[in-house]
């Protein structure tokens, strides 16, 4: 960790899907405003659905979808960036075999085949797009998420059932008790481990809690880096429960699950949306205090009523956290 002075130097953001996209869209703005010097995204790679799942099954590669979304989030808000973001995210229509595939997924997998190097290929896509920051996979081998789930056995609500696959876990009708990865010890991306070890701040969340956020703590080498880094860890809470995955969860429940899966993780700051935690603020304050962390409550939700973070508001909140304002 380098000396931070009165501002952050290096930030690593971990997650996947739409949650990481929102976080990176916010953090990219801080690069543009020279609040940050360096930004790295470390992305969950366990998706088994949609275009990513099809490519993974056919080519035996990492699922590219969340990596693509992270790259798109790092594109600038100019004509060049907008053009490449739209192309990267374009999903083919029609009725043939290409239906549902995403251009960016095909581009990434094509470069993986051509170069034989996950990280080099992603770096090259980033340069092509003019991306502000670097995108890395959390591991270099495909994996599956499995969960122990209650409530799926008729007449025995406490009976455990094992659910396998990211899509299946995210949409289960039961209550998730815990998750694990298969294989249990996937090879971490060395560049991701190094980035965490050298960072000033690590941002965990928002996103699908069991299938995008917690998996980073299940990769042994990455978990060791997260536990041992001198970087200050910021946990960004979701704005609402997620049907299937965190049904019935309040803000404090998200933190409690994180503590159960990673009791040795030292959290510096918990960032929550003011309106989202209003009803459960007392419980959240208690859990955060027990964690030994600082609670920052700010206005970070979109104004359209959807449970999404607004990148501009989130950027302002991140700046206040990183600078101690």
FENVENCOR-V991101 format. One record per helix or strand. SS is the DSSP state (H for helix, E for strand). FROM is the first residue (numbers start at 0). TO is the last residue. If there is no record, write none. Layout:
{{SS | FROM | TO} {SS | FROM | TO}}
This chain:
{{E | 9 | 14} {H | 16 | 31} {E | 37 | 42} {H | 49 | 58} {H | 64 | 72} {H | 78 | 87} {E | 90 | 90} {E | 101 | 101} {H | 102 | 114} {H | 117 | 128} {E | 133 | 136} {E | 138 | 138} {E | 143 | 149} {E | 159 | 163} {H | 165 | 169} {E | 174 | 181} {E | 187 | 187} {H | 189 | 197} {E | 200 | 203} {H | 208 | 217} {H | 219 | 227} {E | 231 | 235} {H | 250 | 260} {E | 268 | 272} {H | 280 | 290} {E | 293 | 297} {E | 300 | 300} {E | 308 | 308} {H | 310 | 322}}
